[in-house]
Amino acid sequence: MADEEGSTRDMVIDVGGAVALGITTILAAFGAYQSALWGGNQATGYTQAINTLGEANREMLRGVQERSFDTTVWMEEMKAKEAAETEAAKAEAEAEKAAAAAAPGAPGAVPAAAAAAAEEEEKPQTKEEMAVELADELTEVGDLTIAKKMDKLLNTRRELVAALKWADAEGVKLNKGLTKDKRLEIARQVVDLSDKQEKVFEQQVAILEKLELGDSSQEEIDEALKKNPDAKAQIAKLDDEYDKLSVDAEKVFDKLAKPLFFDSTAYTKSQERRFLELQEKGNKEFEEGQKANTYGDKYTLATVFHTVALFFMGLSAVLKKFPIKATFLVLGSIIAFGATLYMFGTPMAGFIPG
């Protein structure tokens, strides 16, 4: 009777162990499969991130090139306008001179009646004569033609046009805000900085004269200062002070200067918008790759624990004594259960979004 009970217990243990072995094997295989899927997602995420960030860098370079192109267009348009205005002023002066020469009483002037009669007697120009006259005029308006072309080209750059309007508006605000007292205050700052620079320069000259280098060339001065570290340090300190004063003077003058078009926040954002969008997208893709790597590692760890559980469950099947068999089976089941909870607490690739 006891033998029958023992054999029944052993059979229950063996059957339970076999079932546990099968389930744990399936779970271990599933964990390995998920780890492989997440490894693929990791590689895909990193590859996409590299491509997207590379495209972002290209967009940044394109933005720099566009700004350079806009600057060139703006400068050329200003030069062409200036040339056109000069040409127009020249033509107006010549017209006034001709009108003055034809005025009554002027030397060589033709009476108005005689001039009118002469105009009436003139024959209408032929097409060929008109073409010849127009060809002569076209040789004198090259700059005007360029000005019109540059104006059309500039108008195709909408962001540039908007930025130029912003700069003009800011310039108007600046001029309105600069009262007489403020201008006087700025002028005093400029004079004060200039005086300080002059004193710094005089100190440098005094050091060089003390070293009998007043009339020496720059090469001779450099060579002599190498042999005199103290004087070299003093000169270098004064150079730094002079440069700082120059920077301060530039800041003061900036208060009087109309901002340039690329100082516009809207223009800068329009140039950088695509770059920033791609950069953000690339960073997110990189983060997704990192998440996939973390999830894959978790599934790998769960698979390792399932493998350990299989080891204990397998031992329970070959051992003879019931207490030991039961102990190994229970221990393996506990490890497998914990590994399973850990595994299903991790997002599954293709099932649950990470």
LINMOHU-V686371 format. One record per helix or strand of 2 or more residues. SS is the DSSP state (alpha for helix, beta for strand). FROM is the first residue (numbers start at 0). LEN is the number of residues. If there is no record, write none. Layout:
BEGIN
((SS;FROM;LEN) (SS;FROM;LEN))
END
This chain:
BEGIN
((alpha;1;100) (alpha;111;10) (alpha;126;12) (alpha;141;14) (alpha;157;20) (alpha;179;31) (alpha;217;9) (alpha;228;26) (alpha;260;3) (alpha;264;54) (alpha;321;23))
END
